[in-house]
Amino acid sequence: MDKKIFSSNRKAYYNYEILEKLETGIVLSGYEVKSIRRSNVNLVDSVVRFSNGEAFAENIFIAPYEQISTHIADYDARKKRKLLMHKNEINKMCAKVKERGLTIVPLEVYIGGKGKVKLLIGLAKGKKMYDKKESIKKKDIARELSKEY
């Protein structure tokens, strides 16, 4: 089954060197899933943090669902959302973040198998400014070469 991507964090690929990727589930309400299915989600400036042996995605923007009833007036579009990961995955990622000073960023939101919303996270190392310029240069060269052929 092909996955349908609703949001991709292209800024993360620009700002970070992605070392490792992992697919996780995410705890959402029904109206949040409906909003995501309409591509009303944004991953820019979001990050994954650990606390009490659990993983949380912070600063993911999920716009309020348009047809939501008025009883959810205090909806926070950027609240912390729990990630569904195995304990050994959490421990492994948490150790790498503490040991090497890396960070974990959400990369994509998509529908995985069985129609569940999945979040692709990546273990990332921050790029320096000269690394960013180098990656832009490589993309420009690849684009020029593809135009020639």
C-alpha positions as CSV (number, residue, x, y, z in Angstrom):
1,M,0.0,0.0,0.0
2,D,1.4,3.4,-0.9
3,K,1.5,5.9,1.9
4,K,-0.2,9.2,1.5
5,I,2.0,12.0,2.9
6,F,0.1,14.9,4.4
7,S,3.0,17.0,5.5
8,S,6.7,16.9,5.1
9,N,9.3,18.9,7.1
10,R,11.6,20.0,4.3
11,K,13.2,22.6,6.6
12,A,14.5,19.8,8.8
13,Y,16.4,18.3,5.8
14,Y,17.9,21.7,5.2
15,N,18.9,22.5,8.8
16,Y,19.9,19.0,9.9
17,E,21.8,16.0,8.7
18,I,19.4,13.0,9.2
19,L,21.4,10.1,10.7
20,E,18.6,7.6,11.4
21,K,14.8,7.4,10.7
22,L,12.0,5.7,12.7
23,E,8.3,5.3,12.1
24,T,6.1,6.0,15.2
25,G,2.4,6.2,16.0
26,I,0.9,9.3,17.5
27,V,-1.9,9.8,19.9
28,L,-4.6,12.0,18.3
29,S,-8.2,12.9,18.8
30,G,-10.8,12.1,16.1
31,Y,-11.1,15.7,14.9
32,E,-7.3,16.0,14.8
33,V,-7.2,13.0,12.4
34,K,-9.8,14.6,10.2
35,S,-7.9,17.8,10.1
36,I,-4.7,16.0,9.2
37,R,-6.5,14.1,6.4
38,R,-7.3,17.6,5.0
39,S,-3.5,18.4,5.1
40,N,-4.0,21.0,7.8
41,V,-0.8,20.0,9.6
42,N,2.6,21.7,9.8
43,L,5.9,20.2,11.1
44,V,8.1,23.3,10.9
45,D,10.0,24.0,14.1
46,S,8.7,20.9,15.8
47,V,10.8,18.6,17.9
48,V,10.6,15.4,19.9
49,R,11.4,15.4,23.6
50,F,11.5,12.6,26.3
51,S,10.2,12.8,29.8
52,N,9.4,10.0,32.3
53,G,10.3,7.2,29.8
54,E,7.8,8.6,27.2
55,A,8.3,10.4,23.9
56,F,6.4,13.6,23.1
57,A,6.2,15.6,19.8
58,E,6.1,19.3,20.6
59,N,5.1,22.2,18.5
60,I,3.4,20.3,15.7
61,F,0.6,22.5,14.4
62,I,-2.7,20.8,13.6
63,A,-5.3,23.3,12.6
64,P,-8.7,23.0,14.2
65,Y,-11.2,21.0,12.2
66,E,-13.6,23.4,10.5
67,Q,-16.7,21.4,11.4
68,I,-15.8,20.9,15.0
69,S,-18.5,21.6,17.5
70,T,-18.2,24.6,19.8
71,H,-17.7,22.5,23.0
72,I,-14.0,22.3,22.2
73,A,-13.3,26.1,22.5
74,D,-10.0,25.7,24.3
75,Y,-8.3,23.7,21.6
76,D,-4.5,24.1,21.5
77,A,-3.1,23.5,18.0
78,R,0.5,23.1,19.2
79,K,0.0,20.9,22.3
80,K,2.4,18.1,23.2
81,R,1.3,14.8,21.6
82,K,2.5,11.4,22.8
83,L,4.4,9.2,20.4
84,L,3.7,5.5,20.4
85,M,7.1,3.8,20.6
86,H,8.5,0.6,22.2
87,K,10.5,1.1,25.4
88,N,13.7,-0.1,23.9
89,E,13.3,2.4,21.0
90,I,12.7,5.2,23.4
91,N,15.7,4.2,25.5
92,K,18.0,3.9,22.5
93,M,17.0,7.2,21.0
94,C,17.1,9.0,24.4
95,A,20.6,7.6,25.0
96,K,21.8,8.9,21.6
97,V,20.4,12.3,22.2
98,K,22.0,12.6,25.7
99,E,25.4,11.1,24.7
100,R,26.1,12.9,21.4
101,G,24.1,16.1,21.7
102,L,21.8,15.2,18.8
103,T,18.1,16.1,18.4
104,I,15.1,14.3,17.1
105,V,12.8,16.0,14.6
106,P,9.5,15.0,13.0
107,L,10.0,14.5,9.2
108,E,6.7,13.4,7.8
109,V,3.0,12.8,8.7
110,Y,1.3,10.2,6.6
111,I,-1.2,7.4,6.6
112,G,0.5,4.0,7.2
113,G,-0.9,0.5,7.0
114,K,-4.4,-0.1,8.2
115,G,-5.3,3.6,7.8
116,K,-3.4,4.8,10.9
117,V,-1.7,8.2,11.1
118,K,2.1,7.7,11.4
119,L,4.9,10.1,12.2
120,L,8.4,9.6,10.7
121,I,11.0,11.0,13.1
122,G,14.7,11.4,12.4
123,L,17.8,11.4,14.6
124,A,19.4,14.6,13.4
125,K,22.7,16.5,13.8
126,G,22.6,20.2,13.2
127,K,24.4,21.6,10.1
128,K,26.8,24.5,10.1
129,M,26.2,27.4,7.7
130,Y,28.9,26.2,5.3
131,D,27.2,22.7,5.2
132,K,23.9,24.3,4.2
133,K,25.6,26.3,1.4
134,E,27.3,23.1,0.2
135,S,24.0,21.2,0.0
136,I,22.4,24.0,-1.9
137,K,25.3,24.0,-4.3
138,K,25.0,20.2,-4.9
139,K,21.2,20.5,-5.6
140,D,21.9,23.3,-8.1
141,I,24.5,21.2,-9.9
142,A,22.2,18.2,-10.0
143,R,19.3,20.4,-11.3
144,E,21.6,21.8,-14.1
145,L,22.7,18.3,-15.1
146,S,19.2,17.0,-15.3
147,K,18.2,19.9,-17.6
148,E,21.0,19.0,-20.0
149,Y,19.8,15.4,-20.4
